[in-house]
Structures are given as C-alpha cells and as structure tokens.
C-alpha cells in the first residue's frame, strides 16, 4: 500500500497519530519509521516534524532505524524472570549472535526485549511478530528459529 | 473444587468470540435493551448500589465515578462527554483483560454502551495495548457487528441515545495504563502523566468530562443490569462485592485464571484453583498485584483477597495478579527484576521518579554485592522509595515502595544474609 493511501485512511487529527504510525510501520518492509515517514505524518496532521518525532521516539514499539523482517520480543518481566527467561534469552542471543536491539546480517530477525506480554500462564514467553510462543526452553527456541529460517530460505528472501 | 463464577467470564470458552449471534443466543445485549428502557439515572444508581469497584487496580467505586461524570457541569453546546475503556493491560502477572477481549469481546462492548448511556457519553474509545494483537482483532470485529445490529451508532435500538466507539492502540508504554497518562496518549501525545486534580470525571479527554473504566469492570455491568444490584452484593465481601478474575502464575502446578468471589483466601487460589505448588515445593511468597504490588509470606496465606482486608495487612489486591514463588526463588532477585522494570518504564517527566528509579537499581546492586553493612543498604532502599512515594508525580514513582517495604517487612533476614543465587523451581 502506498504511504499516501495509508495517511488518507485517517482524519487529520493528532489523536490518530499512534494508529497512523503503527500502520506505516506495519507496511514498511524493514519494520521501521523513516524520517520521510515522520515528515509525511507531520504534513498530514498539519504539525511539526519535531512533535511527531517526539511521539514516535517515546513509544517502544516504534523503531526509527531499520529492523529485520521478523521482530522477536522476549519478555523480561518478573514472572518470566522467575520461570527462567534468562537462560532462554541467552540461548536466543547465542543462536542469533545478537545483542538486544540488533538485527541479523541477513535482516531476518531483530531481537528486542519487552515488558510483560500478558502470557504469564505460559512463562517464559515471547512473540515473533504477532505470534505468541510460550513455555520456552533453550531447546524449543532453537526449533522455532530454525522453522523461520527454513521458511525464509524456501521463499528465497 | 472452589466455586467459580461466570460474570466477567460469562461466555469465555463457551462461544465463538467472532460471532455476535453466539453472544446473543446466550442472552447477549438483553442487558442493554433493559437499561435503555429505564432512565439513565437508574443505570448509575444500580451500579452504585451494586458496590462494584474498579477492577484495574485502584478499587475506586465505579458507581461514584459514573455519578461524578454524569454530574460534571459543562457549557451548553460543548457538552460532550467521553467514555474510555482502559485496555492497556501491562501489569506484570496480569492477563485478565486479554482473556475477556479474546474470548467474549461483545460483553465488554455491551457493558461499555450501558455505562455510556448512564453518564450520557456520546463518544467512546477502547485503548488497547499494541502488543495485544488478538484482542485488537476481536474487539474491532465486535464493534463492527454491534454497529450492524444497531447496538452502536445513531439512535441505539430506537432509544434516542447515540454512541460511537473507536479503537485506539498503545505502542509499548506501561505507564499509559495509568488513566491520566492514557488520556494524554489518546490525544496523540507522549505518554506523560497529568497532575491530579482535576480528575477525569471533571476534565478528562480533550478537557471534557470522561468516564474511564477497566475492561473487567465494564464487563460486570451487563450481569448487574440483568440480575440487579442486590443479587450482585450477595457475592464477595461487604466492602468489595462481587467476583474478581485472579491470574495465577509462577511456581504453581496449573498457572491460569479463575473468576471467584472477592474475599477468597490466597491459599485457596494456590492450592485449590491452581492445583498447588509445582513439584510440591514449599511456598515462600506471593507477589500480589504485579510489579506495583506487594510480597506476602506464608503467614498471610489465609488472608481474604479483597481490597480492604489486604490493605489492612499492608498489601494490595491491585489488578488481581498472584505471582507465586517457591522456596528456591530469591526475593532479592525478584526485587531486582521489579526495580529494573520501573527504571525502564519511568517516563522521566518528574525528577523523583527519573532519578529515583535509577538510584533504587544502584542501591540494590550494592546490596547484592555487599559482604557487610547490608542492613544500611536495605534502610537506604526503604528511605529512597518512601521519598519517591511522597514526591513522585504519578503512581509509577509511587509504587516501588510497595514491593520494597513488603519485602523488607517479611523477608528482611533473607535480604540481610542471603548471597545471590540464581536457583529457581524447574
């Protein structure tokens, strides 16, 4: 979808800014909001770039730098902590060779941490894009990542 | 088994949540029809009489909130009132609102329309956290179907009352679950808290009278309309009537959720609802209410889980999160996780919280590494968090004191002596 078409879906009111930013980011191939995106939003809402930047930079779901095709959000809240998320996280970082916030060289994954995902009965938990994975172990992490890699390889992207 | 109720969880697991017909087949939207046939004052009166208190954490009387909102004077022509549903569930250990939105979205919509009718609100917003993808999908679908069936929109069911409800999305800020911050975010701003007063009932969204309620609170309203306030008051305790969804996580056999009467004992939740401790390990503590909550020890296992009984013991019910810890868990490491959480989520608007949350993490780091003078570090943590409770602008900076004071009160020996251990139940 063209960016201008996305903007046109929303009335030019500041209260729509988070919806617009989500929509633009979801339609961005690299899962982020560029400076040009923010300028377009500012123009649409008849406000300044700095005020849009102020909003976009506040909320942790928005990224102002390019990310991978799949966003991994692993929960570091107290419940998942007790359930041993540290081991799972370390395994994930080892397999992907990534630090928090970084993207794999093939641009397939970005690794992020998040506060409570509300999946506490399945702790430790994470999401990859919109899919929830729970009761994670170091072994299950490897399987999940391998599935995504396999799928990506078969699609040739 | 302990008696479970189906008020907020009326249809969860029993209907296809995407089907409005399924919902209507089980009596859905009958409460709205009944409410619309009586004057709006009666709706507010019934909810007040039911004694329903906010299920989001604070426990404020829902009826009073509605009364204040409906009474707030406003200049003619500008007399717009808003209703906002707080679906920005983010308190660690809490997932009750997600269960309702994913499993029975129309119940929330119906409750919200009735509440809006009570206070005379013409526009409504449901602010859902951005991570709750399935909830967003289900609520969006429910709103569209409710519109088609005339339960939303102009002249609802021929009553002359009109209401539109829109979905708004959060984007990963815990603080936006605080009601005044949520209003800022709804207006399209950074999620910074407002100074209270004015309260939302007087000056809320866009400066207009606004009723803001949690998902679970609104989901009680249809049943109260049908069965009456007197029936509802028979459940729960004198000052905390009704039922509550508790979400039980941590070292129990069957982590999950259950809707039971207010005033259930903590031990019943752990041993009868959640199947007991995992691997039969000894119980050590439960963290009630999430990160903005309190630790309770074994001696409080029989405490009545309601707003006031817990308050008497220096604990909180909060959102209904019950995070259970077995003997292998370290209170120190749990505190560490909680304090890092607050440091990360502090918005930075006020100095006591911006600086204070960082200092708490540093102090705990010192305590973790200390061989002697541990008692001094503990006292410093208490002092610092109490200072923040007195001076921080919003509930975030006022919350670390809850976990710290309860940990010190009940587990001081452990904090003073135990070296760091990473052991945990498996």
Interface residues (C-beta under 8 A of the other chain):
Chain A: X13 X14 X15 X16 X17 X18 X19 X21 X22 X54 X55 X58 X59 X60 X61 X62 X73 X76 X77 X78 X79 X81 X82 X83 X84 X86 X114 X115 X116 X117 X118 X119 X120 X121 X122 X123 X127 X130
Chain B: X89 X90 X91 X92 X93 X94 X95 X98 X130 X131 X132 X133 X134 X168 X169 X170 X171 X172 X173 X174 X185 X186 X187 X188 X189 X190 X191 X247 X248 X249 X250 X251 X255 X256 X257 X287 X290 X291 X321 X323 X325 X329 X333 X334 X337 X338 X341 X344 X345 X347 X422 X424 X425 X426
